[in-house]
Amino acid sequence: MAPDAASPSDLTRGTIARYAAGSLGTGGFATLPGLVLTYYLTDNLGVAALMAGVIVAAAKIWDVVIDPVIGALTDRDLARHGNRRRLMLLGSLTIPVLFALTFAVPPALGPAWGGVWALVAFLMTATAFSLFQVPYIALPAELTAHYDTRTTLLSWRVVVLTFAILLFGAGGPVLRGVTGDPATGYLLMGIVAGVVIGLGMLVATGVASRARRVSSAMTAGGTSHAEAAELMHDTVTRPNRIRVGRDATTPGGGIRDNFRSAWETLRRSQPFRALLSTFVLQALATGMMLAGAQYLATWVLRSEDAVTLLFVALIAPALLAAPAWGVVARRVGKERAFAMASVLFAVAALSTAGALWVPGAWIYVPVGVAGIAYAGMQSLPMAMLPDVISHDAARHEPGRAGAFGGVWTAGETTGFALGAAVLSIVLATTGYVASTGEQTVTQPESAVAGIVISFSVVPAALIALSLIGLARYRLRRSDIEPDAR
């Protein structure tokens, strides 16, 4: 490792805390719309259920399209301005207004125009979120080159992310009911949540300037002494210039070049392909479980309120478990710790299949164990991604972290979106009976079995499948820190 590369002490507690604060925003955006937006459309605006699903899905599809483009744009910012702050700041400042507008549809517009309003506002909100999220994911590779420090950085990010999921998942519905009127209640929720999301993002935006100072030293690792000297000379004489390779991520590339650059990251980096395939399959599995929690509470545990306990049981353990997984990773390596967390999650998920025969409160125990494993499944791949980026920078040219971040965000979004889709397919196949309003229905036994299988067997099988990709992940500590023993 280059002598001027980042060391564990390079990241102060303040830097780690400010970076983690960004997950207050990302966790809020990932949780609240998924929890209440569809219900808001169908039960407050009168939008047909199918159209409500299209509106929510459209934002996910839009994310997949724009994330690689934003990745290329943030790499250009790094080349032109020396940091990734511009897009992060733009997303942070615009998302509070756009998030509030999503839940500010005047009831007088009616279902059709109300649906159009919500669609446009949510697409714009998703765009603002991606402007922040893509460069935010790219930052750890530029904040520090140290293998273990990245684990610490991302572990605390997951702690804040978990806290945000609990805060918005429980607090959002409470705010919605404060006024006693659905229209003003949703508006209040949108305003308060939007401000908190934006503030969390804004705090993390300040870390981007620190990444600029570290990135030249980080990318010098793995280059020749002459190249390292040239990089250091550029850092002293032209501190706002960061060298990047001559590809689509440099200034001047078009949209087609941006997507070509995204494809290039997948083509040339085998560790990235292995890690991304693992993470997407696991996002699909956890997305199914989160989407199926309400169905499990209503039709298996026979209590709609039980979804809160399921939600807390799955998410709350991560508050304590995320730092613990960081300790494990420092002892056995990130890839082994990630495999351990994945296996634990699969076993815990599979054990909930017992609800087919004996439904009851015992199910909170394996769900809690799954929550402990979930913390590792979130923090460890996030800590491995900067290793992949810096490894690619050493083998090729630096300055492409945004392209990696764009593809990663698109993959993660796709995985979670497909989780709900696969759940709906299983429910339809097993004969689930839909209902509207106050209509009372009785689900056939096959549908109840489908709900349990969607929460247990299918996610466990997806996690097992993801381990094939993880087994092909070849980077080790010695690849990132050549001097490591």
HELIX and SHEET records of a PDB file:
HELIX    1   1 PRO A    8  ASP A   10  5                                   3    
HELIX    2   2 ARG A   13  ASP A   43  1                                  31    
HELIX    3   3 ALA A   49  HIS A   81  1                                  33    
HELIX    4   4 ARG A   85  THR A  102  1                                  18    
HELIX    5   5 PRO A  107  LEU A  109  5                                   3    
HELIX    6   6 GLY A  110  ALA A  138  1                                  29    
HELIX    7   7 PRO A  140  LEU A  143  1                                   4    
HELIX    8   8 TYR A  147  ARG A  176  1                                  30    
HELIX    9   9 PRO A  182  THR A  205  1                                  24    
HELIX   10  10 VAL A  207  ALA A  220  1                                  14    
HELIX   11  11 HIS A  225  THR A  237  1                                  13    
HELIX   12  12 ILE A  255  ARG A  268  1                                  14    
HELIX   13  13 GLN A  270  TRP A  299  1                                  30    
HELIX   14  14 ALA A  306  ILE A  315  1                                  10    
HELIX   15  15 ALA A  318  VAL A  332  1                                  15    
HELIX   16  16 LYS A  334  SER A  351  1                                  18    
HELIX   17  17 THR A  352  LEU A  356  5                                   5    
HELIX   18  18 ALA A  361  ILE A  363  5                                   3    
HELIX   19  19 TYR A  364  ARG A  395  1                                  32    
HELIX   20  20 ALA A  401  THR A  429  1                                  29    
HELIX   21  21 GLU A  445  PHE A  455  1                                  11    
HELIX   22  22 VAL A  457  ALA A  471  1                                  15    
HELIX   23  23 ARG A  477  ILE A  480  1                                   4    
END                                                                             
